[in-house]
């Protein structure tokens, strides 16, 4: 009976251990639940076997971390660093919470720390308390929608900034050191300094775990600054175009005044018609179905791009197949913005193109991937338009892991980008 209870508790321990980082980093719980069950099942059996060997606790923990990292890299993560961060954070947080409950029980009932490794009942109570706390805390995070999405996007990037990569490796290694040090201190004999050492290690663990929150706040501030710059640039584009339109309006007015002075009423009508001065304003709102499911920042971008294109007498038609809400990173949004800007400008200058239209289609029917299709009758010659920023934007999207199929004769871009 004790064996069954031990295996069940171990299974839920490993399940909650990985549940916490998955939820906190904003991964899809529905998508990864099978992987979580598989990892928890394998690790619970292996841990049970480890604890029935002569291997010491400190070495057992190192072996557990290595195996958990390998399983995470195989079933959960797409990168080794991503798997390392998930494993170290999950294990570190679980050990940190378990230490808190252990300290409470030690002080409340005047127990020895080694008692929890030998007494089955006390060990099971500590495990159960930790499991319940981590599970309910994870659910609160899940439904409160407060997740460290920026950190997840950072560790999922195919090409991470070297500074951030070294920082994440260092923090993960410190977390592993915290886990090992915790096990080592708990296993040593009781002494006058053991209590202080435990409190010191717990403080270190808290500071290491807090780093992810600090990093999230730092990345959020950077995202806000970049988003402000993006939309200020858009506003500047519109202001410049409005000034040009005012000048064109003044010229049209002067031309009409001259025709009126000559009493050429028929020519005035022809002039108004040939210059589309009587054209009704277009409806710039997106389809209602897209509004509720598009990323908020991306939705605002598309609305602004349609307004900007309208000022250049270019039409942007937006369509989509969106089955669920898709988060689009700011880096991806900036790249798409640069591509559309370039196409609007070149299309407005292309007198040979009669149908000045850009078709933009977004598709999220495939799991963990969002696809963009941009097409237009415009033909771009590489030698004539070699300085377009859209080439750099496409290259940057490739660095972010996108698969791109491009044709500029006429424009037909297919961008298949991972959800970061």
ABEGO torsion letter per residue (X at the ends): XAAAAAAAAAAAAAAAAAAAAAAAAGBBAAAAAAAAAAAAAAAAAAAAAAAABABBAAAAAAAAAAAAAAAAAAAABABAAAAAAAAAAAAAAAAAAAAAAAAAAAAAAGBBAAAAAABAAAAAAAAAAAAAAAAAAAAAAAAAGBBBAAAAAAAABABBBAAAAAAAAAAAAAAAAAAAAAAAAAABBBBAAAAAAAAAAAAAAAAAAAAAAAAAAAAAAAAAAAAAAAAAAAAAAAAAAAAAAAAAAAAAAAAAAAAAAAGBAAAAAAAAAAAGAABBBBBABBBAAAAAABBAAAAAAAAAAAAAAAAAGBBBBBBBBBABBBBBBAAAAAAAAAAAAAAAAAAAABAABABBBBBBBBBAABBGBBBBBBBBABBBBAAAAAABAAAAAAAAAAAAGBBBBBBAOBBBBBBBBBBX
